[in-house]
Amino acid sequence: MLNGLLKKPWPSLIWTGLIFFLLTVRTDNIQSVPLLGFRHLDKVVHVFLFGVLFLLWARFLAGKTALRRTHLLGMFMGVTAYGIGMEFYQDLFTTRAFEWADILADTAGAALGMLYIGIKNKPL
């Protein structure tokens, strides 16, 4: 059942929307307190969010066609562009700031997703 659901666009679209929500919600009242001594937990969250985003879209596309390197590269560029776009959106339309480190974390998440598929080396 889960395998069939992941072949539909809804999980990918919902995750994309969740990222939009999480990256645009006001954080004025949240104190920057290190969790368990880890100062940059938000970057780990970015890597996770965008890695899962890549994997969900890859799974959806794999349900439609055989994944090729060009598909993976296109998805990598798309997920990275979404992360870059979100940083500009945050800067222009929210109380949050543009951060290059977030873009690097988003790109790292997409790269890890692509690497996972490359290592797995079989159809999703």
C-alpha positions as CSV (number, residue, x, y, z in Angstrom):
1,M,0.0,0.0,0.0
2,L,2.8,2.5,0.9
3,N,4.7,1.6,-2.2
4,G,1.6,2.4,-4.3
5,L,1.0,5.6,-2.5
6,L,4.6,6.8,-3.1
7,K,4.0,6.3,-6.8
8,K,1.4,9.1,-6.6
9,P,2.4,12.8,-6.6
10,W,0.6,13.6,-3.3
11,P,3.3,12.6,-0.8
12,S,5.8,14.7,-2.8
13,L,3.5,17.7,-3.0
14,I,2.5,17.5,0.6
15,W,6.2,17.3,1.6
16,T,7.0,20.3,-0.7
17,G,4.2,22.2,1.0
18,L,5.4,21.2,4.5
19,I,8.9,22.6,3.7
20,F,7.3,25.8,2.5
21,F,5.4,26.1,5.8
22,L,8.3,25.2,8.0
23,L,10.6,27.7,6.2
24,T,8.2,30.6,6.3
25,V,6.7,30.2,9.8
26,R,7.7,33.0,12.1
27,T,10.6,32.2,14.4
28,D,10.8,35.5,16.3
29,N,9.7,33.8,19.6
30,I,12.0,30.8,19.2
31,Q,15.2,31.2,21.1
32,S,18.4,30.0,19.5
33,V,19.3,27.4,22.1
34,P,21.7,24.6,21.2
35,L,20.0,21.2,21.5
36,L,22.2,18.7,23.2
37,G,25.2,20.9,22.6
38,F,24.6,21.0,18.8
39,R,24.6,24.6,17.6
40,H,23.6,24.1,14.0
41,L,20.7,21.7,14.3
42,D,18.7,23.8,11.8
43,K,21.2,22.9,9.1
44,V,20.7,19.2,9.9
45,V,16.9,19.8,9.5
46,H,17.5,21.4,6.1
47,V,19.6,18.4,5.0
48,F,16.9,16.1,6.1
49,L,14.0,18.0,4.6
50,F,15.6,18.4,1.2
51,G,17.0,14.9,1.1
52,V,13.6,13.4,1.7
53,L,12.1,15.8,-0.9
54,F,14.6,14.5,-3.5
55,L,13.8,10.9,-2.6
56,L,10.0,11.4,-2.7
57,W,10.1,13.1,-6.1
58,A,12.5,10.4,-7.3
59,R,10.1,7.7,-6.1
60,F,7.2,9.3,-7.9
61,L,9.2,9.7,-11.1
62,A,10.4,6.1,-10.9
63,G,6.8,5.0,-10.9
64,K,6.3,6.7,-14.2
65,T,9.6,5.9,-16.1
66,A,13.0,4.3,-15.7
67,L,15.2,6.7,-13.9
68,R,18.2,7.9,-15.8
69,R,21.1,10.1,-14.8
70,T,19.5,13.0,-16.6
71,H,16.4,12.6,-14.5
72,L,18.4,12.5,-11.3
73,L,20.4,15.6,-12.3
74,G,17.3,17.4,-13.2
75,M,15.7,16.6,-9.9
76,F,18.8,17.6,-8.1
77,M,18.8,21.0,-9.8
78,G,15.1,21.4,-9.2
79,V,15.3,20.6,-5.4
80,T,18.3,22.8,-5.1
81,A,16.5,25.6,-7.0
82,Y,13.6,25.2,-4.6
83,G,15.9,25.6,-1.6
84,I,17.5,28.8,-3.2
85,G,14.1,30.1,-4.0
86,M,12.9,29.6,-0.4
87,E,15.8,31.6,0.9
88,F,15.0,34.5,-1.3
89,Y,11.3,34.2,-0.4
90,Q,12.2,34.2,3.3
91,D,14.3,37.3,2.9
92,L,11.6,39.2,0.9
93,F,8.3,38.1,2.5
94,T,9.0,36.8,6.0
95,T,10.7,37.9,9.1
96,R,13.4,35.3,8.5
97,A,16.8,36.0,6.9
98,F,18.5,34.8,3.8
99,E,21.3,32.4,4.8
100,W,23.9,30.9,2.4
101,A,24.5,28.1,4.9
102,D,20.9,27.0,4.5
103,I,21.4,26.8,0.7
104,L,24.4,24.6,1.3
105,A,22.4,22.4,3.6
106,D,19.6,22.1,1.1
107,T,22.0,21.3,-1.7
108,A,23.7,18.7,0.6
109,G,20.3,17.1,1.3
110,A,19.5,16.8,-2.4
111,A,23.0,15.4,-3.1
112,L,22.6,12.8,-0.3
113,G,19.3,11.8,-1.8
114,M,20.9,11.4,-5.2
115,L,23.8,9.6,-3.7
116,Y,21.5,7.2,-1.9
117,I,19.8,6.3,-5.2
118,G,23.1,5.9,-7.0
119,I,24.4,3.6,-4.3
120,K,21.2,1.6,-4.1
121,N,21.7,1.1,-7.9
122,K,18.3,-0.5,-8.5
123,P,14.8,0.8,-9.4
124,L,13.1,2.6,-6.7
